[in-house]
Amino acid sequence: MEILAELHAKHKNEKLRREIKLLEGYDGFDIPDAALGQPSVIPSVTGTLVREILGEEKRVLINQRLADVNELYVRSLSITARMMNFEVAYTKGDRPTFGKEVNQVTTERAIEITREYGVKSGAMLSLRKGRDEILRRLDMKADFFLALHFAGLSSIEGLELDKIIPYLIVSTDKNREIIKTISQPTFDENRVLHVVRELEGVGVRAVLISSPADLNFLVNFIAKI
């Protein structure tokens, strides 16, 4: 099973490089674009640093928002991803805090465009939707799905697991107040390893771990695997 970590870009080059080195035990990274609609370092820059520091073997997912980009940007990103051996996961994203929404490209169309360039691309899968809607989503011609609102094995029971990457948000003593603002299920830090082993046992091929504002958890967790 692949263990992926969510990697948020830092505004200082040295700090980001240090964090990447500390997380080298992970099989790969998911790099969000402008989380919460806030300005941030472009994720392809962070991905390029991962390639420079850790090499070609790490899986790098660019988690690209679509609310405020057009088709030209999607095509340029696809060319970048092909050059750097990235994959791209598309999401609509939150309303931008600067500028206006564009909403020109749907997730389905973005995936189609990116696959035209020979790049693996995927979508978000909300597990709080009804079963019929989840199954329709899984029929999309995507290479993988990041499964949001994952609350345990029952969330994915009966689904084809080959393409599903459960997204585990971790609650720790350090980030507990921040976690309260997140409208998704969370897992106590002491349960995460057990949940990962359960997922591995039912055939899940990859899992994404996020511990907002607590880098130490990610560093310590991967040392246990």
Secondary structure as the mmCIF struct_conf table of DSSP 4:
data_model
#
loop_
_struct_conf.conf_type_id
_struct_conf.id
_struct_conf.beg_label_comp_id
_struct_conf.beg_label_asym_id
_struct_conf.beg_label_seq_id
_struct_conf.end_label_comp_id
_struct_conf.end_label_asym_id
_struct_conf.end_label_seq_id
STRN STRN1 GLU A 2 GLU A 6
HELX_LH_PP_P HELX_LH_PP_P1 HIS A 8 LYS A 10
BEND BEND1 HIS A 11 LYS A 12
HELX_RH_AL_P HELX_RH_AL_P1 ASN A 13 LEU A 22
TURN_TY1_P TURN_TY1_P1 LEU A 23 GLY A 25
BEND BEND2 TYR A 26 ASP A 27
STRN STRN2 GLY A 28 PRO A 32
BEND BEND3 ASP A 33 ALA A 34
HELX_RH_3T_P HELX_RH_3T_P1 ALA A 35 GLY A 37
HELX_RH_AL_P HELX_RH_AL_P2 PRO A 43 LEU A 54
TURN_TY1_P TURN_TY1_P2 GLU A 56 GLU A 57
BEND BEND4 LYS A 58 LYS A 58
STRN STRN3 ARG A 59 ARG A 65
TURN_TY1_P TURN_TY1_P3 ALA A 67 ASP A 68
HELX_RH_AL_P HELX_RH_AL_P3 GLU A 71 MET A 84
TURN_TY1_P TURN_TY1_P4 ASN A 85 ASN A 85
STRN STRN4 GLU A 87 THR A 91
HELX_LH_PP_P HELX_LH_PP_P2 ASP A 94 PRO A 96
BEND BEND5 THR A 97 GLY A 99
BEND BEND6 VAL A 105 VAL A 105
HELX_RH_AL_P HELX_RH_AL_P4 THR A 107 GLU A 116
TURN_TY1_P TURN_TY1_P5 TYR A 117 GLY A 118
STRN STRN5 SER A 121 SER A 126
TURN_TY1_P TURN_TY1_P6 LEU A 127 ARG A 128
BEND BEND7 LYS A 129 LYS A 129
HELX_RH_AL_P HELX_RH_AL_P5 ARG A 131 LEU A 138
TURN_TY1_P TURN_TY1_P7 ASP A 139 ASP A 139
BEND BEND8 MET A 140 LYS A 141
BEND BEND9 ASP A 143 ASP A 143
STRN STRN6 PHE A 144 LEU A 148
BEND BEND10 HIS A 149 HIS A 149
BEND BEND11 GLY A 152 GLY A 152
HELX_RH_3T_P HELX_RH_3T_P2 LEU A 153 ILE A 156
TURN_TY1_P TURN_TY1_P8 GLU A 157 GLY A 158
BEND BEND12 LEU A 159 LEU A 159
TURN_TY1_P TURN_TY1_P9 ASP A 162 LYS A 163
STRN STRN7 ILE A 164 SER A 171
TURN_TY1_P TURN_TY1_P10 ASP A 173 ASN A 175
HELX_RH_AL_P HELX_RH_AL_P6 ARG A 176 ILE A 179
TURN_TY1_P TURN_TY1_P11 LYS A 180 THR A 181
BEND BEND13 GLN A 184 GLN A 184
STRN STRN8 PHE A 187 ASP A 188
TURN_TY1_P TURN_TY1_P12 GLU A 189 ARG A 191
HELX_RH_AL_P HELX_RH_AL_P7 VAL A 192 GLY A 201
TURN_TY1_P TURN_TY1_P13 VAL A 202 GLY A 203
STRN STRN9 ALA A 206 SER A 210
TURN_TY1_P TURN_TY1_P14 PRO A 212 ALA A 213
HELX_RH_AL_P HELX_RH_AL_P8 LEU A 215 LYS A 224
#
